[in-house]
Structures are given as structure tokens and as C-alpha cells.
């Protein structure tokens, strides 16, 4: 920005630049006074020079604004057309744009952007499941970092491809809100194997043969492999001590309940927070019910969305073998979703599947 003429009014002594002289006649003096005709400075040209400098400053500001506008998108540019929009793309510009695209793709940001644009986060859905799903790489709450490889999920937000479920009616649901009849269940690629993995734990006893048969039937029908991570335990009435050879619910007493982990044929662990995997897990749950299970717990944060509880504890209590069993047929929720584990926090698909709410005598 030029500063020529910045002090032209005060310093110029050259006529035609900012200062001129005017010879006043008597008419400009006080009549009858003693003052002689005189000469003084006319500042009109100085004023013109100052205005010219102000105009120059505005031109500089306009140029700066255009530089800034060039960096904006189409809507930010308004009626101004930047030079890059009117010039045929050259090799350098094409190469620069390609480099930016590659960087976005390699960093994973492109997938995140596409997922959000394709199915924007529905911040109007105030369910815990939705807000806990606003994350990038894990099933745990707390932002973009955290979790483990077992809980990793592809990019996407609350309404993104990782948690949104399009029901049979065409509406978009979330893991905890989709009714059972809106999910198309599917079979996995597992062989239907059921194995124990509860050795060394507090619930390390085998499960009832009837419950084992239910798990085997469901595993084969749903195409999953089942690992029993929590099996039977010693009842308190028979010497069971919490923290030593038992823990938590009486449902596991004498093997009337099992907590299981489901995997696909390639060993992939299944989670209810993944829509495609949920379809397989619901197939398993449905087959468990059909085979005789009287209670199921899963989803909406239950055991971090990665395990399913299946039991026939109500039958054990009716037979007089165990006691202290509540009549609830389903439940969900858990700390990973910021919820208490109870029937009221069960996902909609599970309450639909296992209705009515309670077992009866």
C-alpha cells in the first residue's frame, strides 16, 4: 500500500501538488482597514490529494477481500467470481487437487465426511444410544479415542452407517429403538459350535443340558459359533460365597443361565451396535426363544453390546431346584451406554421378541 501524499496537506510546498496561492484584492480586506492586499495558501488541491489517497486505500482493501474470498466456497463468494473459476484447469491445479483428495482418503477423513453427508447425525434423536454413537473408532463413549480393536467400527456418527438401521417400513432406527419386526434377521457363516470358555472364573460350572441344547440349536440355525464365557455357579444355600465361587444373579445357580459370546465363521466377534451383526445376533436370540429359553438379556449397552445372556432359570425355580428368580423375560442397558441394566432399558427389538414382559407359573 502506497503512503505517497499521506502528509501532503501539511508538508507540500509545490503548487499543483497540494498547495496554491491566491492574491486577494481590497474587497477581501476590512474596509478602511490598514491591511494591505495579501497572499494566502489555498488548500483545495491538498484536499483532493487526500481523497485520492483514501480511494487508493479502499482499492487495497478490495484486493485483500478478493484474496480472502478466493479461499471460500461458492456460497461464500457471493457474486464475486474468483480467477480460478474462469481459467481452464492446468496440470499444477489438477495435481494439487488430487493430492488433497489422496490425503483426505488416506487419513480416513473422506469416509467420515461421506458417511455424515450420506446420513447426517440426527441430533433430534435424544436417545442415549444415539448420543453415545457420536464417535469414530470405538464402541465406548468419550470421543474419537479409546476402546480396543474388538470394539472398532467404521467411520460414522449417530445417524451414520454404523448405527442407523433402516427398517422394513423404510424408517431409520437406532440399535435401541428398532422393533423386532422391522429387522430382517440373517444367518452368519459360523459352524454352530458351542464351547466352554468359563474356566478359572467364578461361574465356572457347566450349564444344564437343556440349556446347552438350546444354545446348540440356536447356534446351528443362526450360523454362529458360541463361546460360553460365564456358566454355572454354586448357590448360596449350598456354600456359595460371592466373590469366591459365585457372583451376581441367582439365575446362574447350578447352570441354569449362560453368558455367551458370538462369532462368525472367520472369528469376527459380533456386536449389537453393528446393524449387519445385529441381524445375525437377533436370529440367534429368536432361535433361543423358540428352543425354550425363558429369558434373554442383550443390547443397548448390555455387556458392552458384545455378549448375550440366555437362561431357563424360571424353569429351575418352578422345579424347586433354585430360588430367588425374578419373572422378567428380558432386559438390556449397561454402563457402556450410561444405563442401568434392567427390563425398562431393554432394546425395543428384544422386548418385542420376548413379550410378554414376565414369565408366569
Secondary structure, DSSP 8 states (H G I E B T S, - for coil): ---TTTTHHHH--STTTT-EEEEE-GGGS-TT-S---EEEEE-HHHHHHHHHHHHHHHHHHHHHHHHHHHTS-HHHHTT---GGGTS---HHHHHHHHHHHHHHHHHTHHHHHHHHHHS---TT---HHHHHT--SS-SSSSSSS---GGG---S--TTSTTTEEE-TTS-EEETTT--GGGS-----S----EEE--TTSSS-B---HHHHHHHHHHHHHHT-EEEEEE-BB--GGGT--BTTTB-S-GGGBTTSEEEEEEE-TTS-B--TTSHHHHHHHHHHHHHHHHHT--EEE--TTGGGGTEEEEE-HHHHHHTTSS-----B-EEB--GGGT---BGGGS-HHHHHHH-SSB---
